[in-house]
């Protein structure tokens, strides 16, 4: 019996550059993929963290990503999030390939954010503020620079050495880069001047006062997938044109949406649209900030995994 092909992180990065990932996600939505049809992912609580199972089917393929979230792992020198992806033939459900699930997550999450930014942000957005210093922070620098003319990056992180390391990578790409501590007046000033804000942290409480985000700025929040954790406060969400991947997922998993709903700050009518509606031009941005809240969905993994497989074969 032949062994199942395995695409590692290097292969995935080579086969599907981030700009390509943004475009294939948009193409899938324009072709009729409905994010609301994606099955809910079971989240299993384990002694060491969580196990997430993310199934999806679309077109010629089906697939399943198994992801683990182990909060204590960074202290052991291991990734907080790990995973494996299994791509299947859509008709026969025959396994076609296994892939590095973390690499898929690290690619598709910023690509989804970049797709939202492509349709939400001002065309001349140049000033990017990033909260976080991990793989998603770097991925968002790369992805957002593909869809907007980013010139300046400000990094906010708790670990100064990691922030400086990430700053070095940004500067190597010709980006003017500033590193700030996780709190203080400078952070507020950076929020107030930002065109784009990417929240890529494990925070469970808001990262900054939402009243500081300027009208017209675009904020993406990707760090949480739990209804009791959030990176954005009520004030920002209430002022913003709010777009989510899918209403069903956001109302179940996105604390940035669920908590303001619980507080009565917003109602479900405040959701301006999902990602498919945004791409189709059915979301009109208001005068305030624009917010895209992502929890990560299985259809995104499937679309990118299928593209990687087809490029490999």
KAMOPE-V214117 format. One record per pair of residues at least 12 apart in sequence whose C-alpha atoms are under 8 Angstrom apart, sorted by the first residue. I is the first residue (numbers start at 1). J is the second residue. Records with the same first field share a line. If there is no record, write none. Layout:
I->J ; J
//
This chain:
4->95 ; 96 ; 97 ; 98
5->96 ; 97 ; 98
6->97 ; 98 ; 99 ; 100
7->97 ; 98 ; 99 ; 100
8->99 ; 100 ; 103
9->99 ; 100 ; 102 ; 103 ; 104
12->103 ; 104 ; 308
13->103 ; 107
15->308 ; 311 ; 312
16->304 ; 307 ; 308 ; 311
18->107 ; 108 ; 111 ; 142 ; 143
19->111 ; 143 ; 146
21->107 ; 108 ; 111 ; 304
22->108 ; 111 ; 112 ; 114 ; 115
23->115
24->303 ; 304 ; 307
25->111 ; 112 ; 115 ; 300 ; 303 ; 304
26->115 ; 279
28->303
29->276 ; 279
30->276 ; 279 ; 280
33->58 ; 276
34->276
35->245 ; 246 ; 275 ; 276 ; 299
36->246 ; 247 ; 248 ; 249
38->55 ; 56 ; 57 ; 297 ; 298 ; 299
39->54 ; 55 ; 56 ; 298
40->54 ; 249
41->53 ; 54 ; 55 ; 298
42->54
48->70 ; 71 ; 72
49->68 ; 69 ; 70 ; 71
50->68 ; 69 ; 70
51->66 ; 67 ; 68 ; 69
52->65 ; 66 ; 67 ; 68
53->65 ; 66 ; 67
54->66 ; 297 ; 298
55->298 ; 299
56->298 ; 299 ; 302
57->90 ; 299 ; 302
58->90 ; 299 ; 302
59->90
60->89 ; 90 ; 91
61->87 ; 88 ; 89 ; 90 ; 91 ; 302 ; 306
62->87 ; 88 ; 89 ; 90 ; 93 ; 302
63->85 ; 86 ; 87 ; 88 ; 302
64->85 ; 86 ; 87 ; 298 ; 302
65->83 ; 84 ; 85 ; 86 ; 101 ; 298 ; 301
66->83 ; 84 ; 85 ; 101
67->81 ; 82 ; 83 ; 84 ; 101 ; 102
68->81 ; 82 ; 83
69->81 ; 82
81->102
82->101 ; 102
83->100 ; 101 ; 102
84->98 ; 99 ; 100 ; 101 ; 102
85->98 ; 99 ; 100 ; 101
86->98 ; 99
87->99 ; 302 ; 305 ; 306
97->309
99->305
104->301 ; 304 ; 305
105->301
106->135 ; 136 ; 139
107->139
108->300 ; 301 ; 304
109->136 ; 222 ; 296
110->136 ; 139 ; 140 ; 143 ; 144
111->140 ; 143
112->300
113->140 ; 143 ; 144 ; 220 ; 292 ; 294
114->140 ; 143 ; 144 ; 146 ; 147
115->147
116->275 ; 278 ; 279 ; 292
117->144 ; 147 ; 218
118->147 ; 148
119->278 ; 279
120->218 ; 285 ; 290
121->195 ; 196 ; 216 ; 217 ; 218 ; 290
122->195 ; 216 ; 217
123->148
124->148 ; 149
125->148 ; 149 ; 150 ; 195 ; 196
126->148 ; 149 ; 150 ; 151 ; 152 ; 195 ; 196
127->150 ; 151 ; 152 ; 153 ; 154 ; 193 ; 194 ; 195 ; 196
128->141 ; 150 ; 151 ; 152 ; 153 ; 154 ; 194 ; 195 ; 196 ; 197 ; 198
129->153 ; 154 ; 155 ; 156 ; 190 ; 191 ; 194 ; 195 ; 196 ; 197 ; 198
130->153 ; 154 ; 155 ; 156 ; 197 ; 198 ; 199 ; 200
131->155 ; 156 ; 157 ; 197 ; 198 ; 199 ; 200 ; 201 ; 207
132->155 ; 156 ; 157 ; 158 ; 199 ; 200 ; 201
133->155 ; 156 ; 157 ; 159 ; 162 ; 163 ; 166 ; 200 ; 201
134->162 ; 200
136->200
137->198 ; 199 ; 200
138->166
140->198
141->153 ; 170
150->175
151->175 ; 176
152->175 ; 176 ; 177
153->170 ; 175 ; 176 ; 177 ; 178
154->177 ; 178 ; 179 ; 180 ; 190
155->167 ; 177 ; 178 ; 179 ; 180
156->179 ; 180 ; 181 ; 182 ; 187
157->179 ; 180 ; 181 ; 182
158->181 ; 182
160->181
163->179
164->179
167->179
187->208
188->208 ; 209 ; 212
191->208 ; 212 ; 213 ; 214
192->212 ; 213 ; 214
193->213 ; 214
194->213 ; 214 ; 217
195->216 ; 217 ; 218
196->217 ; 218 ; 219
197->217 ; 218 ; 219 ; 220
198->219 ; 220 ; 221 ; 222
199->219 ; 220 ; 221 ; 222 ; 223 ; 231
200->221 ; 222 ; 223
201->222 ; 223 ; 224 ; 231
202->223 ; 224
203->223 ; 224 ; 229 ; 230 ; 231
204->224 ; 228 ; 229 ; 230 ; 231
205->229 ; 230 ; 231 ; 232 ; 233
206->230 ; 231 ; 232 ; 233
207->231 ; 232 ; 233
208->232 ; 233
209->233 ; 235 ; 236
210->232 ; 233 ; 234 ; 235 ; 236 ; 237
211->235 ; 236
213->236 ; 289
214->288 ; 289
215->287 ; 288 ; 289
216->287 ; 288 ; 289 ; 290
217->288 ; 289 ; 290
218->289 ; 290 ; 291 ; 292
219->289 ; 290 ; 291 ; 292
220->291 ; 292 ; 293 ; 294
221->291 ; 292 ; 293 ; 294
222->293 ; 294 ; 295 ; 296
223->295
224->254 ; 255 ; 295
225->253 ; 254 ; 255 ; 295 ; 296
226->253 ; 254 ; 255
227->252 ; 253 ; 254 ; 255 ; 256 ; 258 ; 259
228->254 ; 255 ; 258 ; 259
229->254 ; 255 ; 256
230->254 ; 255 ; 256
231->256
232->256
233->256 ; 260
234->256 ; 259 ; 260 ; 265
236->289
237->256 ; 257 ; 260 ; 291
238->260 ; 265 ; 266 ; 270
239->288 ; 289
240->286 ; 288 ; 289 ; 290 ; 291
241->270 ; 271 ; 272 ; 285 ; 286 ; 288 ; 289 ; 290 ; 291
242->270 ; 271 ; 272 ; 273 ; 290 ; 291 ; 292 ; 293
243->271 ; 272 ; 273 ; 274 ; 275 ; 278 ; 290 ; 291 ; 292 ; 293
244->271 ; 273 ; 274 ; 275 ; 292 ; 293 ; 294
245->274 ; 275 ; 276 ; 292 ; 293 ; 294 ; 295 ; 296 ; 297
246->274 ; 275
247->271 ; 273 ; 274
249->295
250->293 ; 294 ; 295
253->295
254->293 ; 294 ; 295
256->293
272->284
//
